[in-house]
Each structure stands twice: as structure tokens, then as C-alpha cells.
Amino acid sequence: MIIQLAIGSVIIVFNVILQAEMFSAFGKRLERVIIDLRLRFRRFANTAAIVTGVIFVMAVHSIQVWIWATVFLAVGAFEALEPALYFSLVSFSTVGFGDITLGPDWRLLSALTAANGFMSFGWSTAYMVELVRRTA
């Protein structure tokens, strides 16, 4: 149990740092991105900025899902990439279908994955609200 909590906590911290750094880097370039989009898309510049932001946020989430899938493979919770990736995505998005579950040795990681995803999606929502505010 302690090992699961330790591994999960380290991955959550890593994902939080990753998301913070990626959001910060995008935020620093955001003004330039908006200016470029206004030159190219004129009337649709705000829409283009929001679409760009959504694609960026989804890319950050995808990286985090892949990190969790890699961890599931590394600890031996899964033997193949596809079920590890599927389980990671279902857990991270907090959908939790339940068609694939972890054994008792690693099932706490599924809850930590979901907690990480819940936090990440909330943060991303706030980030997108700020992006919409800045493009208006």
C-alpha cells in the first residue's frame, strides 16, 4: 500500500509540474499567438485562439495519460500497452468503465490516477476561462 501511494504521489507531483511548466510556457507566448492569429484569421481570431488553446490543453492531458500508462507497464500492472493506455485514459478522465481493473497489488494507483485527472481537468478549465477572457 505504501509503495502504491509513494509511486502515485510522485507521478502526481511530476504531472503537476509538467502541467504548470507547459501552461506557463504557453501563457508566455499567448499574446504573440493571439496577435499572429488576428493577422491570419481576422474575424475568426478569437475562435482560432480558443481552438489552439483547447488543442494545447488536450495535448497536455494526453502526455499525462501516457505517463500513467507507462507507470502501469513499469510496475507490471499490465503486460501490454493498449490496455495500460486504455485504463489510464478511463481512470484519468474519471469515467471509470470498470471493464478493466487493476489487481489488489496496484488498485490504489487507479484512484490516484483519477484524482490526478480530476485536478488536471479542473485546472485546465480555469486555464481555458482565462484564455477566453484574454482573447475577448
Buried (B, 14 or more C-beta within 10 A) or exposed (E): EEEBEEBBEEBBEBBBEBBEEBBEEBBEEBEEBBEBBBEEBEEEBBEBBBEBBEEBBEEBBEEBBBBBBBBBBEBEBBEEEEBBBBBBBBBBBEEBEEEEEBEEEBEBBBBBBBBBBEBBBEBBEEBBEBBEEBBE
